[in-house]
Amino acid sequence: MAVYFDVNAKDFQAELERVLPDLLERSLPIVDRAVSTTYTELKAAYPAGKTGDLRSGVASDAAKIEANGVKGQVHSWSTYAHMWEFGTQDRYTRQGWYRGKSPNHKQEGLVPISRRNRRQMINAISDIVREYGFEVGFSV
């Protein structure tokens, strides 16, 4: 006597293809919310500064459905963003004048903000995937 347990890859793929358009449509506002929240939180985290360069360098691309999923982006284009987020060592000009040292803001910058919002996004999308009857074997 034998009992077989198997997963038919073609059936599994067919089921995924059946639910994918709906999954992408339902994921679109979730991804867009993560982008929008990250953009807003990053602009608020950056100091205004004398020039406003850090805040004005923050930009985002709204979420959209693409060939391989839903994509949205937040950019920090300021040339000073990495120095603010990760800090600097003692800095000197070519003439040898001391220009100081910048502390890091690793808990306030783009990386931790995006990680937190990505975690919420993935958990929300995982809930939708579970509604289709799939099991999600990870949590973020």
The 8 nearest C-alpha neighbors of each residue, nearest first, counted from 0:
[[1, 2, 3, 4, 5, 6, 7, 8],
 [2, 0, 3, 4, 5, 6, 7, 8],
 [1, 3, 4, 0, 5, 6, 7, 8],
 [4, 2, 5, 1, 6, 0, 7, 8],
 [3, 5, 2, 6, 7, 1, 8, 0],
 [4, 6, 3, 7, 8, 2, 11, 10],
 [7, 5, 8, 4, 11, 10, 9, 3],
 [6, 8, 10, 9, 11, 5, 12, 4],
 [7, 9, 11, 10, 6, 12, 13, 5],
 [8, 10, 12, 11, 7, 13, 14, 6],
 [11, 9, 13, 7, 12, 8, 14, 6],
 [10, 12, 8, 14, 9, 13, 7, 15],
 [13, 11, 15, 9, 14, 10, 8, 16],
 [14, 12, 10, 16, 11, 15, 9, 17],
 [13, 15, 17, 11, 12, 16, 10, 18],
 [14, 16, 12, 17, 18, 13, 19, 11],
 [17, 15, 13, 19, 14, 18, 12, 20],
 [16, 18, 14, 15, 19, 13, 20, 21],
 [17, 19, 15, 21, 16, 20, 22, 14],
 [18, 20, 22, 16, 21, 17, 15, 23],
 [21, 19, 23, 22, 18, 24, 17, 16],
 [22, 20, 24, 23, 19, 18, 25, 17],
 [21, 23, 19, 25, 20, 24, 26, 18],
 [22, 24, 26, 20, 21, 25, 19, 27],
 [25, 23, 21, 27, 26, 22, 20, 64],
 [24, 26, 22, 23, 27, 21, 28, 29],
 [27, 25, 23, 29, 24, 28, 22, 30],
 [26, 28, 30, 24, 29, 25, 31, 23],
 [29, 27, 31, 30, 26, 32, 25, 62],
 [30, 28, 32, 26, 31, 27, 120, 33],
 [29, 31, 33, 27, 32, 28, 62, 26],
 [30, 32, 62, 28, 34, 29, 33, 61],
 [31, 33, 35, 29, 30, 34, 36, 28],
 [34, 32, 30, 36, 31, 116, 35, 37],
 [35, 33, 31, 37, 32, 36, 38, 71],
 [34, 36, 32, 38, 37, 33, 31, 39],
 [35, 37, 39, 33, 38, 34, 32, 40],
 [36, 38, 40, 34, 35, 39, 113, 41],
 [37, 39, 35, 41, 36, 40, 34, 73],
 [40, 38, 36, 42, 37, 41, 35, 43],
 [41, 39, 43, 37, 42, 38, 36, 44],
 [42, 40, 44, 38, 43, 39, 37, 109],
 [41, 43, 54, 39, 45, 44, 40, 38],
 [42, 44, 40, 41, 45, 39, 46, 54],
 [45, 43, 41, 42, 40, 107, 46, 108],
 [44, 46, 42, 43, 54, 53, 41, 47],
 [45, 47, 48, 44, 53, 54, 43, 51],
 [48, 46, 51, 45, 54, 49, 53, 50],
 [49, 47, 51, 46, 50, 52, 53, 45],
 [48, 50, 51, 47, 52, 46, 53, 54],
 [49, 51, 52, 48, 47, 53, 55, 54],
 [50, 52, 47, 48, 54, 53, 49, 55],
 [53, 51, 55, 50, 54, 56, 77, 48],
 [54, 52, 56, 77, 55, 51, 45, 80],
 [55, 53, 42, 56, 52, 57, 51, 45],
 [54, 56, 52, 57, 53, 51, 77, 58],
 [55, 57, 77, 76, 53, 54, 75, 52],
 [58, 56, 75, 55, 54, 74, 76, 42],
 [59, 57, 74, 73, 56, 75, 38, 60],
 [60, 58, 73, 72, 74, 61, 38, 57],
 [59, 61, 72, 71, 62, 73, 58, 34],
 [62, 60, 71, 31, 59, 63, 72, 34],
 [61, 63, 71, 31, 70, 30, 27, 60],
 [64, 62, 69, 70, 65, 61, 71, 27],
 [63, 65, 69, 68, 70, 23, 66, 27],
 [66, 64, 68, 67, 69, 63, 70, 23],
 [65, 67, 68, 64, 69, 70, 63, 23],
 [68, 66, 65, 69, 64, 70, 23, 19],
 [69, 67, 65, 64, 66, 70, 23, 63],
 [68, 70, 64, 63, 65, 27, 23, 62],
 [69, 71, 62, 63, 64, 68, 65, 72],
 [72, 70, 62, 61, 60, 34, 63, 31],
 [73, 71, 60, 59, 34, 74, 70, 61],
 [72, 74, 59, 58, 38, 34, 60, 75],
 [75, 73, 58, 57, 59, 76, 72, 56],
 [74, 76, 57, 56, 77, 58, 80, 73],
 [75, 77, 56, 74, 57, 78, 80, 58],
 [78, 76, 56, 79, 80, 53, 75, 52],
 [77, 79, 80, 76, 81, 53, 82, 52],
 [80, 78, 77, 82, 81, 83, 53, 52],
 [81, 79, 83, 77, 82, 78, 84, 53],
 [80, 82, 84, 83, 79, 85, 78, 86],
 [83, 81, 86, 79, 85, 80, 84, 87],
 [84, 82, 80, 86, 81, 85, 103, 79],
 [83, 85, 104, 81, 105, 103, 108, 82],
 [84, 86, 103, 82, 81, 83, 105, 104],
 [87, 103, 85, 102, 82, 101, 83, 84],
 [88, 86, 101, 100, 82, 89, 102, 85],
 [87, 89, 100, 90, 101, 86, 99, 102],
 [88, 90, 100, 99, 87, 91, 98, 97],
 [91, 89, 98, 99, 97, 88, 100, 92],
 [92, 90, 97, 96, 98, 95, 93, 89],
 [91, 93, 95, 96, 94, 97, 90, 98],
 [94, 92, 95, 91, 96, 97, 90, 98],
 [93, 95, 92, 96, 91, 97, 98, 90],
 [94, 96, 92, 93, 91, 97, 90, 98],
 [97, 95, 92, 91, 94, 98, 93, 90],
 [96, 98, 91, 99, 90, 95, 92, 89],
 [99, 97, 90, 91, 96, 100, 92, 89],
 [100, 98, 89, 90, 97, 101, 91, 88],
 [99, 101, 89, 88, 87, 90, 102, 98],
 [100, 102, 86, 87, 103, 99, 88, 83],
 [103, 101, 86, 100, 87, 104, 83, 85],
 [102, 104, 86, 85, 84, 105, 83, 101],
 [103, 105, 84, 107, 106, 85, 108, 83],
 [104, 106, 84, 107, 103, 108, 85, 111],
 [105, 107, 104, 111, 108, 112, 110, 84],
 [108, 106, 104, 105, 44, 111, 112, 109],
 [109, 107, 84, 110, 105, 111, 106, 104],
 [108, 110, 112, 113, 111, 41, 107, 37],
 [109, 111, 113, 112, 108, 114, 105, 107],
 [112, 110, 114, 113, 109, 106, 108, 115],
 [111, 113, 109, 115, 114, 110, 37, 108],
 [112, 114, 116, 110, 115, 111, 117, 109],
 [115, 113, 111, 117, 112, 116, 118, 110],
 [114, 116, 118, 112, 113, 117, 111, 119],
 [115, 117, 113, 119, 118, 33, 114, 120],
 [116, 118, 120, 114, 119, 115, 113, 121],
 [119, 117, 115, 121, 116, 120, 139, 114],
 [120, 118, 116, 122, 117, 121, 123, 115],
 [119, 121, 117, 123, 118, 122, 29, 116],
 [122, 120, 124, 118, 123, 119, 125, 117],
 [121, 123, 125, 119, 120, 124, 118, 126],
 [124, 122, 126, 120, 125, 121, 119, 127],
 [123, 125, 127, 121, 126, 122, 26, 120],
 [126, 124, 122, 128, 127, 123, 121, 129],
 [125, 127, 129, 123, 124, 128, 122, 130],
 [126, 128, 130, 124, 129, 125, 123, 131],
 [127, 129, 125, 130, 131, 126, 133, 124],
 [130, 128, 133, 126, 132, 131, 127, 134],
 [131, 129, 127, 132, 128, 126, 133, 125],
 [132, 130, 129, 128, 133, 127, 18, 134],
 [133, 131, 129, 130, 134, 128, 127, 135],
 [132, 134, 129, 131, 128, 135, 130, 125],
 [133, 135, 129, 136, 132, 128, 125, 131],
 [134, 136, 137, 133, 125, 129, 128, 138],
 [137, 135, 134, 138, 133, 125, 139, 129],
 [138, 136, 135, 139, 125, 134, 122, 121],
 [137, 139, 122, 136, 135, 121, 125, 118],
 [138, 118, 137, 122, 121, 119, 117, 115]]
